[in-house]
Amino acid sequence: MTSKQRAYLKGLAMTIDPIFQIGKAAVTPELTAAVSEALEARELIKLNILKNCAEEGSVLASTLAERTHSQVVQVIGKKIVLYRQAKDEKKRKIVLPK
């Protein structure tokens, strides 16, 4: 992913609300499956890390990205933004700049 594409996705992510919250259980198989489904449906999602989570945001982001085969767009404080292009071309909503 180029810096231009990442900047574009960051701009899109500013307007969306977090759809998942990561608590003290951190990254569970259920969370990974739910995030993967959400990525397939929306392509770009935002997650919120709760205060009772002991893991660092960057560690959680890289773990989730690896398990869901997505890319980390940004991690700011307690917020994570992930992106994965939809497999089905008809479901693709985001067109990245070249």
JOMO-V308657 format. One record per pair of residues at least 24 apart in sequence whose ideal C-beta (glycine too) atoms are under 7 Angstrom apart, sorted by sequence separation. I is the first residue (numbers start at 1). J is the second residue. D is the distance in whole Angstrom. If there is no record, write none. Layout:
# JOMO-V308657
i=I j=J d=D
i=I j=J d=D
This chain:
# JOMO-V308657
i=22 j=47 d=6
i=19 j=45 d=6
i=19 j=46 d=7
i=20 j=47 d=5
i=21 j=48 d=5
i=22 j=49 d=5
i=23 j=50 d=5
i=26 j=53 d=6
i=16 j=44 d=7
i=18 j=46 d=5
i=22 j=50 d=6
i=24 j=52 d=5
i=17 j=46 d=7
i=18 j=47 d=6
i=21 j=50 d=6
i=23 j=52 d=6
i=24 j=53 d=6
i=26 j=55 d=5
i=35 j=64 d=6
i=39 j=68 d=6
i=49 j=78 d=4
i=16 j=46 d=5
i=18 j=48 d=4
i=23 j=53 d=6
i=24 j=54 d=7
i=48 j=78 d=6
i=13 j=44 d=6
i=22 j=53 d=5
i=39 j=70 d=5
i=48 j=79 d=6
i=49 j=80 d=7
i=12 j=44 d=6
i=32 j=64 d=7
i=36 j=68 d=5
i=13 j=46 d=6
i=27 j=60 d=6
i=35 j=68 d=5
i=46 j=79 d=6
i=47 j=80 d=4
i=26 j=60 d=7
i=9 j=44 d=6
i=32 j=67 d=5
i=46 j=81 d=5
i=27 j=63 d=5
i=32 j=68 d=6
i=27 j=64 d=6
i=44 j=81 d=7
i=45 j=82 d=6
i=22 j=60 d=6
i=44 j=83 d=5
i=43 j=83 d=6
i=43 j=84 d=6
i=43 j=85 d=6
i=39 j=82 d=6
i=43 j=86 d=6
i=39 j=84 d=4
i=40 j=86 d=6
i=40 j=87 d=7
i=43 j=93 d=6
i=44 j=94 d=6
i=43 j=94 d=5
i=13 j=73 d=6
i=18 j=79 d=7
i=10 j=73 d=6
i=9 j=73 d=5
i=10 j=74 d=6
i=6 j=73 d=6
i=13 j=81 d=4
i=1 j=71 d=6
i=9 j=83 d=5
i=12 j=94 d=7
i=8 j=96 d=6
i=8 j=97 d=6
i=5 j=96 d=5
i=5 j=97 d=6
i=4 j=97 d=6
